[in-house]
Amino acid sequence: MGKTQPIKSIDDVRMWESIEREQLELMACCNCHKFRYPPAPICAECLCMETEWKPVSGKGKVVSWVVFHRKYFDDFPPPYNAMTVRLEEGPLIVTNLTGPEPEGSWIGREVKLEYVVHDGRKQHAARIVD
């Protein structure tokens, strides 16, 4: 088992379970309906504590990306990438690219979340689709 495992809290257990099922669900506010990502006990928009979990499409666009050429974690030998994706539903998530790396900038490229196993646990990753 690797060293970089997520620290799960009462607020995000359902999200990790949804990743295992390969259908990402994110916490949303029952009052203003804004997504709470990362999951939190109180809505930052309206301070409501009531929540619901909503499935998201997994479709989005790359907002930013980086390729690391230095080793920061034993579980991720360089080079490896990280990207910020704005989902169609609005929230920003951080994930990794799966599939071939595109030439040039990735910003604005359309992606679809897929699910991969890394170090014995399932996680989401994005594949460029445009």
N, C-alpha and C positions, 0 to 999 in steps of 0.2 A: 504494500500500500504506500502511495506517495505521501509527501509531506504537505502538499497544497490542496487540502480538502476544504470545502466551504464550511463556515461556521453557521450552522442552522439555528434559527431562533423561532419562537412561537409565531412570529409574524410571517415567516417565509416558508414554513414547512410545506404548505400546500403548493407553493410554486415549485419546489424541488420535486414533489410527487408528480406534478403535471409534466415536468421535464422527463421523468421516468416513463410516463405514459405517451410521450412524444406529442403532446398538445399543450403548449405553453399557456398557462392561465396567469393573469396578473390581478393583483388586488385593486379594487376600485372603491371609491367613496359612494355610499348609498344616498347621500344628500346632493352633492354637486356632480357626481359621476366621473370625476377626474381619476385617472389611474394613479396609484401610489406605487411608484417604482423608484428605488427599492421599497419593498413593503414596509409599512410603518403603522403604529397603533393609532395615530391621529392624522387626519387629512391636513396637509400644509395649506390647502386652499381655503377651507371653510371650518376647520377644526373639529369636524364631525368624527366620532369614533366608530360609527357603523360602517361595516365593510361588506363587500361581496366579491366573489372571484369570477372573472370573465375570461373566456378563451380569446386569444388574439390570433390573427391570421398568420403571423410569422412573416408577412411581407413588409418590406421597408426599403429605405435608401441609406447608403453610407453617408455619414456626416463627417467622420474623421477616421484616420487609420494610421498605424505605425508598424514598422517591422523592426523587431529587436534583434540586434546582432551581438549582444552581450548576454551572458548567462546570468539571470537573476534568480531562477528557481531550478532545482535539480530536475523537476518533472517536465520542464519545458526547455530542451536544448535549443540554442539558436541555430539558424534564424527562425523566429516565430512571430506571428502577427497578432494584433488586437485591433478591433474597430468599434466605433460607436455607430449604431444603427438607429434611425428614427422609424419606429414601426408605423404602419398605416393608421393605427389607432391613436398615435401621438407620443407614447413614451419613448424615451431613449434607453437602449440597452447596450451593454458592452459584451462583445462576443469575439470569436475568431473566425477567420476565413477558412472554408473547406473547399477543396477543388483547386483548379489551377489559379495562380496569381495573375491578374490582368496586367497588361502593359500600361504604364502611365499612372495617372491619378485614379484612385478608386472613388473619390468623392462624387456623390450624386448617382452612383451606380445602383441599380435595383438589385435587391437580394431577397432570398427566401430562406428562412430558418430550416435547418435539418438537425438531426440528432446524431451525435457520435459518442463513442465510448472512449474516455481518456482516463488512464490510470484506474480502471475498474469501475468508473462511475459515468453515467450518461450526462451529457451536457449539450446545450444548443451550440450550433455553429452556423454561419451564413454562407450561402453559395450565391455567387453573382449570376443573375439570370438574364440580363439585358445584352 
